[in-house]
Amino acid sequence: MMDVAYRTGIVPAEQFAKRGTQAAEGVLTSGLFCDMVRALHVTAAQQSVDLGNCYDAVAHPIASIALQSFKVRATMVAMMLSVLQTMTFFLKTGFGQSELNYGGTKDDPFFGFGQGNCASPPGFLAVSTLMIEAYRRLGHGVEFVGAWSQDVFVLAATLFVDDSDLLHLAKDPDMSDEEFHAAVQDATYDWGGLVLATGGYLKPPKCFWHLMAWKWVKGVPRLKKVSELPPTPLLIPQQDGVDVPIPLKEVTVAEKKLGVWSCPAGDFGAHVTKAVEKGEEWTEDMRAGSCPPRDAWLGLRHQLYKQMSYGFVAVSHPPEKLEAAFQRIWWRALPSLRVNRNITKEW
């Protein structure tokens, strides 16, 4: 299925949960979008509208259409979905397998792809691809034009399974903040409606947004604070028909997305601080324990360094600050590695 999809170009650029990509590349794309906004001084917005229980909240009629659009035979789709609809599920934990179970029948079928199903990741990718294409056909997304080539590139969002960021850009430079807010609200209703139509829902505790609007102070552009923006809340639709407001964050406030702490202002100091905290925790555990030096070196290379360097593909931070942060952790780790940290620089 996926080989055919990649070969025929069905998978859109908005999908980052695909072969040859990693989650942090979605953050990199969002960061580059914010860089362009700060360079051009145009009004823009970025929304984090994450889905809840994405694999378990998929309507099978939509799933059937999506899988067939990915060139899966209808008989194979019907077989898998019919089994899922009538399957009995048991919960297995470290304390054993539960006696209680849940599932569906032909009269009351169970929907969703199910956790642990090998078809869940490609199946949800197919469903979310339909959502993206429908969202773009409704006229949403941002459009960039190459300065030299004049090539046009359209990007509506960045998706990694249930983590979704919607991108918005003012189509008219004279658009007021209130008009732009209304346009973002329309796009949010359309995206939320598509999510509901496929059987899913937007999870309010995981949803927030940033609005990047500009003011000029003595000829110098400045991003507006939340107190200077329209007070009207941004709403997301819910399954019960009630719209729920989501918080508007300051552009300087970093939030965690796909494991990377970032903000539209371009400051990655929060991410580096979190990485240093992981390093300090690791070195403290090593100091308090009795790990042999050989194992400590293995942990440093294959555990600590990978934890601290995760997401650096998306991080834009002054090299001297990164060097200082890492050197601080390496210095703390030296005793556990049986290295004399008081040795002089000349040696």
C-alpha positions in Angstrom: 0.0 0.0 0.0 2.6 2.6 1.1 5.0 1.7 -1.7 2.3 2.5 -4.2 1.4 5.7 -2.4 5.0 6.9 -2.4 5.5 5.9 -6.0 2.4 7.7 -7.2 2.9 10.8 -5.0 -0.3 10.5 -3.1 1.2 11.3 0.3 1.1 15.1 0.7 4.0 17.3 2.0 2.0 18.0 5.2 2.6 14.4 6.4 5.7 13.9 8.5 4.9 10.5 9.9 6.2 8.8 6.7 9.2 7.0 5.4 12.4 8.9 5.4 11.3 11.6 7.8 11.4 12.3 11.6 9.1 14.1 13.9 11.5 17.0 14.5 11.3 17.9 10.8 7.7 19.0 11.4 9.0 21.4 14.0 11.7 22.5 11.6 9.1 23.3 9.0 7.0 25.3 11.5 10.1 27.1 12.6 11.0 28.1 9.0 7.4 29.3 8.5 7.8 31.6 11.5 11.2 32.7 10.2 9.6 33.8 7.0 6.9 35.7 8.9 9.5 37.5 11.0 11.5 38.4 7.8 8.5 39.6 5.8 6.6 41.3 8.8 3.3 39.9 7.7 0.4 38.8 9.9 0.3 35.1 10.5 -0.9 32.4 13.0 0.1 28.9 14.0 -2.3 26.5 15.7 -1.6 23.4 17.6 -4.9 21.4 17.3 -4.0 17.8 18.4 -6.4 15.0 17.9 -7.6 12.7 20.7 -7.3 8.9 20.4 -6.6 9.1 16.7 -6.3 5.3 16.0 -9.3 4.5 18.1 -11.5 7.3 16.7 -11.8 6.6 13.0 -15.1 6.0 11.3 -14.9 2.9 9.2 -16.9 4.3 6.2 -14.3 7.1 5.9 -11.5 4.6 6.5 -12.7 2.4 3.7 -12.8 5.3 1.3 -9.3 6.5 2.4 -7.7 3.0 2.1 -9.3 2.4 -1.4 -7.9 5.8 -2.5 -4.5 4.5 -1.5 -5.0 1.6 -4.0 -6.0 -1.1 -1.5 -8.5 -3.6 -2.9 -12.0 -3.2 -1.6 -12.2 -6.9 -0.6 -9.1 -6.5 1.6 -10.5 -3.4 3.2 -13.8 -5.0 3.9 -12.2 -8.0 5.4 -10.0 -6.0 7.9 -12.7 -3.6 8.9 -15.3 -6.3 9.4 -12.9 -8.2 11.7 -12.2 -5.1 13.7 -16.0 -4.3 14.0 -16.7 -7.7 15.7 -13.5 -8.4 17.5 -13.3 -8.9 21.3 -10.6 -7.0 23.0 -8.9 -7.8 26.4 -6.7 -5.5 28.3 -3.3 -7.1 29.3 -1.1 -5.4 31.9 1.8 -6.4 34.1 -0.7 -7.9 36.6 -2.1 -10.2 34.0 -5.0 -10.3 31.5 -8.3 -8.8 32.5 -11.4 -10.9 32.5 -13.5 -8.0 31.3 -13.6 -7.3 27.6 -15.1 -4.9 25.1 -15.8 -5.1 21.4 -18.7 -4.9 18.9 -21.2 -6.9 17.0 -22.8 -6.7 13.5 -25.7 -4.7 15.0 -23.4 -2.5 17.0 -20.0 -2.5 15.3 -16.8 -1.4 16.9 -15.0 1.4 15.0 -11.4 2.5 14.9 -8.1 0.8 13.8 -7.2 -0.5 17.2 -3.9 -0.1 19.1 -1.2 -2.6 18.1 -2.7 -3.1 14.7 0.0 -3.0 12.0 -2.4 -1.3 9.7 -3.2 1.5 12.1 -0.3 3.9 11.1 -0.8 3.6 7.3 -4.6 3.6 7.7 -4.6 6.8 9.8 -2.2 8.3 7.3 -4.6 7.6 4.5 -7.5 9.1 6.5 -5.6 12.2 7.5 -4.5 12.7 3.9 -8.1 13.0 2.9 -8.6 15.6 5.6 -5.6 17.6 4.4 -6.7 17.5 0.7 -10.3 18.6 1.7 -8.9 21.3 3.9 -6.8 22.7 1.1 -9.7 22.5 -1.4 -11.7 24.7 1.0 -9.0 27.4 0.3 -6.9 27.1 3.5 -3.2 27.0 3.9 -0.2 29.2 3.2 1.3 29.9 -0.2 4.9 30.7 -0.8 6.6 31.9 -4.0 10.2 31.3 -4.7 12.2 34.5 -5.0 14.3 33.3 -7.9 12.4 30.5 -9.5 8.9 31.9 -8.9 7.8 28.4 -8.0 4.6 28.3 -5.9 4.5 26.1 -2.9 1.4 25.5 -0.8 1.4 24.1 2.7 -1.7 23.8 4.9 -0.3 22.2 8.0 2.3 20.0 9.6 1.0 16.6 10.8 2.7 13.8 12.7 0.0 11.3 13.5 -2.3 13.1 16.0 0.0 16.1 16.4 -1.3 18.8 14.1 -0.2 22.4 13.5 -2.3 24.6 11.2 -0.6 27.4 9.4 -2.3 30.7 8.5 -1.0 33.7 6.6 -2.8 37.0 5.8 -3.7 37.0 2.1 -4.0 40.8 2.1 -1.3 43.0 3.7 -4.0 45.5 4.7 -6.0 43.0 6.6 -6.8 44.1 10.1 -6.2 41.8 13.2 -10.0 41.3 13.6 -10.4 40.3 9.9 -7.5 37.9 10.2 -8.9 36.4 13.4 -12.2 35.8 11.6 -10.4 34.0 8.8 -8.5 31.8 11.2 -11.8 31.0 13.0 -13.4 29.9 9.7 -10.4 27.7 8.9 -10.5 26.2 12.4 -14.2 25.3 12.0 -13.5 23.7 8.7 -10.6 21.6 10.1 -12.6 20.7 13.2 -15.5 19.7 11.0 -13.3 17.4 8.9 -11.9 15.8 12.0 -15.4 15.2 13.4 -16.6 13.8 10.0 -13.9 11.2 10.0 -14.9 10.0 13.6 -12.2 11.9 15.5 -12.2 15.0 17.7 -9.9 17.8 18.8 -8.6 17.5 22.4 -9.0 20.9 24.1 -6.2 20.4 26.7 -3.7 19.9 23.9 -4.9 22.9 21.7 -3.5 26.4 21.7 -2.4 29.0 19.2 -0.1 31.9 18.5 -1.0 35.0 16.6 1.9 37.0 15.0 0.8 40.5 14.3 3.0 43.5 14.0 3.3 47.1 15.2 5.9 49.7 14.3 7.7 51.5 17.1 9.9 54.4 15.7 10.3 52.6 12.4 11.2 49.2 14.1 8.8 46.2 13.7 7.7 44.6 17.0 5.4 41.6 17.5 2.3 42.5 19.4 1.6 41.1 22.9 -1.6 39.2 23.7 -3.0 42.2 25.4 -2.8 44.2 22.1 -4.6 41.6 20.1 -8.4 41.1 19.6 -10.0 39.7 22.8 -12.3 37.4 20.9 -11.5 33.8 21.8 -10.7 31.2 19.1 -13.2 28.3 19.2 -12.8 24.6 18.3 -15.9 22.4 17.6 -16.6 19.4 19.8 -18.6 16.2 19.4 -21.4 17.4 21.6 -21.9 20.5 19.4 -20.5 22.9 21.9 -17.6 25.1 20.8 -14.7 25.3 23.2 -12.2 28.2 23.4 -8.5 27.5 23.2 -5.8 29.8 24.8 -3.8 32.3 22.8 -0.1 32.2 23.9 2.4 34.9 23.8 4.8 34.5 20.8 7.7 34.4 23.3 6.2 31.5 25.3 7.7 28.2 24.3 5.5 25.1 24.0 6.5 21.5 23.5 5.7 20.1 20.0 6.9 16.7 18.9 9.5 16.7 21.7 10.9 20.1 20.9 10.3 23.3 22.9 9.8 26.2 20.4 8.0 29.5 20.0 7.2 31.8 17.1 9.7 34.4 18.3 12.5 31.9 17.3 14.0 31.5 20.8 15.1 27.9 21.6 16.5 28.7 25.0 13.7 26.7 26.7 14.6 23.6 24.7 18.3 23.9 25.6 17.3 24.4 29.3 15.3 21.2 29.2 18.2 19.3 27.6 20.5 20.6 30.3 18.0 19.4 33.0 18.1 15.9 31.4 21.9 16.0 31.5 22.0 17.1 35.1 19.6 14.3 36.1 21.7 11.7 34.3 24.9 12.8 35.9 23.4 12.9 39.3 22.1 9.4 38.9 25.6 8.3 37.8 27.2 10.0 40.7 24.8 8.4 43.2 25.0 4.9 41.7 27.8 2.4 41.2 27.9 2.1 37.4 31.2 0.8 36.0 33.1 3.4 33.9 32.7 1.3 30.7 28.9 1.2 31.1 28.9 4.9 32.0 30.7 5.7 28.7 28.1 3.6 26.8 25.3 5.5 28.5 26.9 8.8 27.8 27.2 8.0 24.0 24.0 6.1 23.4 21.6 7.4 26.0 22.5 10.9 27.3 23.8 12.4 24.1 20.8 11.2 22.1 18.4 12.6 24.6 20.1 15.9 24.8 20.6 16.3 21.0 17.1 15.2 20.0 15.4 17.8 17.9 18.6 19.8 17.1 17.7 19.5 13.4 15.0 22.1 14.3 16.9 24.2 16.8 18.5 27.5 15.9 20.5 28.7 18.8 23.8 30.6 19.3 26.7 28.1 19.0 28.5 29.6 22.0 25.5 29.0 24.2 25.1 25.4 23.0 28.8 24.8 23.7 28.5 26.2 27.2 25.4 24.1 28.0 27.0 20.9 26.8 30.4 21.5 28.3 28.7 22.0 31.7 27.2 18.5 31.5 30.4 16.9 30.2 32.3 18.4 33.1 29.7 17.0 35.6 29.9 13.5 33.9 33.7 13.2 34.1 34.0 11.6 37.6 31.6 8.8 36.6 33.7 8.2 33.5 36.8 8.0 35.7 38.4 11.0 34.1 40.2 13.6 36.2 38.3 16.8 35.5 41.0 18.9 37.3 43.6 18.1 34.6 45.0 21.3 33.0 44.2 22.4 29.5 47.8 21.9 28.3 47.6 18.2 29.1 
